Each structure stands twice: as C-alpha cells, then as structure tokens.
Amino acid sequence: MATMTAAQQRAQTKAEYDAFLAGCPSRKLLDRLSDKWVTLVLAALGSDGSHRFGADCAGEPRSMRYSELSRLLAGVSQKMLTQTLRSLERDGLVTRTVTPTVPVTVAYELTDLGLSLHQMMRSLKTWAETHMDDVLANRATYDTRAA
C-alpha cells in the first residue's frame, strides 16, 4: 500500500469535497453563506459605504465599525450581527480589529478570502434587487392559480 505525503492527502481530500453528499463539510459552508445576513455583511464590507436607495454596493472594500454595520443592516438584531461576524471571522472571511479607545472601537474588514467571495455575494444581492418585481409578479400569479 502506497503512502501519501500530507500535501497529497490534503489534495485528495479537497478533490473529494462534494456538497451533494450529506457529510461533506462544504455543505455546512454553503449553509452559512446562504444566510441573508452573511450576504449583506459581505456586500457592506466590500463597498465604500454609500448605500442610498438604488445605489449598488460599489466602491472599494473598507473596514466598518460594528455600529456602522448595525445601522446599515436594517432589521438585524445585535445578537444576530454578532453571531454572523463571529462565524465569518472563524471561517477566515473577516478580520476583527479592536482599538483600545474609550469606548473600545471594534472594526471589521474582509480578508483576502472574504474579498474573493465578495463579488459573488454582491452580484447575488444586486440580482435579488433587480428581479424582485418579476418574483413578486410570479408569486401573485402562482397564488391566484393555487387559490
């Protein structure tokens, strides 16, 4: 039986990831990434912060304070935002920087890994905003037929 180096074992394991299989770790990652708050946090951190009505999340990625994110993400609870940011930090998509001021300042920023995912998440957000009228019309048609 041939032995494999650690690098060969990692490459084989990576090649075996299949999200269609129940036990695959990539399925848990997809579950996390499909969360609306994850999508919105990544879109917010990857933009310049100009999020007026109708504005795309354009611009350069920048760090944002917790309070900025909280104000920007209407409807997110403190608990949910904290959990989302912690999970993104754990996955290596976001870094958390604490500045010892009074009060303490905490800022979040996308890592290189987070930046590699940002464009896709921003596109998903934009697609949802662009096609919402179509989806609402389809829902109304479906509901009328079903009734």
C-alpha positions as CSV (number, residue, x, y, z in Angstrom):
1,M,0.0,0.0,0.0
2,A,1.5,3.3,-1.1
3,T,1.8,6.1,1.5
4,M,0.9,9.7,0.7
5,T,2.5,12.8,1.9
6,A,0.5,15.3,3.9
7,A,0.2,17.5,0.8
8,Q,-1.1,14.6,-1.3
9,Q,-3.6,13.7,1.4
10,R,-4.9,17.4,1.5
11,A,-5.2,17.4,-2.3
12,Q,-7.1,14.1,-2.3
13,T,-9.4,15.3,0.4
14,K,-10.0,18.6,-1.4
15,A,-10.8,16.8,-4.6
16,E,-13.4,14.7,-2.7
17,Y,-15.5,17.6,-1.5
18,D,-19.0,17.2,-2.9
19,A,-21.7,19.4,-1.4
20,F,-24.4,17.0,-2.7
21,L,-23.2,14.5,0.0
22,A,-24.7,14.9,3.4
23,G,-21.5,14.6,5.3
24,C,-19.4,17.0,3.2
25,P,-18.0,20.0,5.1
26,S,-18.6,22.2,2.1
27,R,-22.4,21.8,2.7
28,K,-22.1,23.5,6.1
29,L,-20.1,26.3,4.5
30,L,-22.8,26.7,1.8
31,D,-25.4,26.8,4.6
32,R,-23.6,29.6,6.3
33,L,-23.0,31.6,3.0
34,S,-26.7,31.3,2.1
35,D,-27.7,33.3,5.2
36,K,-29.1,36.7,4.3
37,W,-27.0,38.4,7.0
38,V,-23.8,36.9,5.7
39,T,-24.6,38.1,2.2
40,L,-25.4,41.6,3.4
41,V,-22.4,41.9,5.7
42,L,-20.0,40.8,2.9
43,A,-21.7,43.2,0.5
44,A,-21.4,46.1,3.0
45,L,-17.8,45.4,3.9
46,G,-16.8,45.1,0.3
47,S,-18.1,48.5,-0.7
48,D,-17.4,52.2,0.0
49,G,-20.4,52.6,2.4
50,S,-22.6,54.6,0.1
51,H,-25.8,52.6,0.4
52,R,-28.6,55.0,-0.5
53,F,-31.7,53.7,-2.1
54,G,-30.9,52.3,-5.6
55,A,-27.2,52.5,-5.1
56,D,-25.2,49.4,-5.9
57,C,-22.6,48.3,-3.4
58,A,-19.9,49.8,-5.4
59,G,-16.5,51.2,-4.4
60,E,-13.5,49.9,-2.7
61,P,-13.7,47.5,0.3
62,R,-13.2,49.2,3.6
63,S,-13.3,48.4,7.3
64,M,-16.5,49.3,9.2
65,R,-17.3,49.6,12.8
66,Y,-19.8,47.4,14.4
67,S,-22.2,50.3,14.9
68,E,-21.9,51.3,11.2
69,L,-22.8,47.7,10.2
70,S,-25.7,47.7,12.7
71,R,-27.2,50.9,11.3
72,L,-26.7,49.9,7.7
73,L,-28.3,46.4,8.1
74,A,-31.8,47.4,8.9
75,G,-33.6,44.8,11.0
76,V,-30.6,42.8,12.2
77,S,-30.5,42.2,15.9
78,Q,-27.4,42.8,17.9
79,K,-27.2,39.0,18.7
80,M,-27.6,38.0,15.0
81,L,-25.0,40.6,13.8
82,T,-22.6,39.4,16.5
83,Q,-23.1,35.7,15.6
84,T,-22.7,36.5,11.9
85,L,-19.5,38.4,12.4
86,R,-18.0,35.8,14.7
87,S,-18.8,33.0,12.2
88,L,-17.3,35.0,9.3
89,E,-14.2,35.6,11.5
90,R,-14.0,31.9,12.3
91,D,-14.1,31.0,8.7
92,G,-11.4,33.5,7.9
93,L,-13.6,35.8,5.7
94,V,-13.5,38.8,8.1
95,T,-10.9,40.2,10.5
96,R,-11.8,41.9,13.7
97,T,-9.6,44.7,15.0
98,V,-10.0,46.1,18.5
99,T,-8.6,49.6,19.2
100,P,-8.2,50.4,22.9
101,T,-10.0,53.7,23.0
102,V,-12.7,54.9,25.4
103,P,-15.1,53.3,24.5
104,V,-13.3,50.5,22.7
105,T,-13.5,50.7,18.9
106,V,-14.1,47.4,17.0
107,A,-13.8,47.4,13.2
108,Y,-14.4,44.6,10.7
109,E,-12.8,44.1,7.4
110,L,-12.8,41.5,4.6
111,T,-9.7,39.2,4.4
112,D,-8.3,38.2,1.0
113,L,-10.5,35.1,1.3
114,G,-13.6,37.3,2.0
115,L,-12.7,39.6,-0.9
116,S,-12.6,36.6,-3.2
117,L,-16.2,35.8,-2.2
118,H,-17.4,39.5,-2.1
119,Q,-18.1,40.0,-5.8
120,M,-20.3,36.9,-6.0
121,M,-22.3,38.0,-2.9
122,R,-22.7,41.5,-4.2
123,S,-23.9,40.1,-7.5
124,L,-26.5,37.9,-5.7
125,K,-27.7,41.0,-3.7
126,T,-28.0,43.0,-7.0
127,W,-29.8,40.2,-8.7
128,A,-32.4,40.0,-5.9
129,E,-33.0,43.8,-6.1
130,T,-33.2,43.8,-9.9
131,H,-35.6,40.9,-10.2
132,M,-37.8,41.5,-7.2
133,D,-40.7,42.8,-9.4
134,D,-40.6,39.7,-11.5
135,V,-40.6,37.4,-8.5
136,L,-43.5,39.3,-6.9
137,A,-45.5,39.0,-10.1
138,N,-44.8,35.3,-10.3
139,R,-45.8,34.8,-6.7
140,A,-49.1,36.7,-7.3
141,T,-49.8,34.6,-10.4
142,Y,-49.0,31.3,-8.6
143,D,-51.1,32.3,-5.6
144,T,-54.1,33.2,-7.8
145,R,-53.8,29.8,-9.6
146,A,-53.4,27.9,-6.3
147,A,-56.5,29.6,-4.7
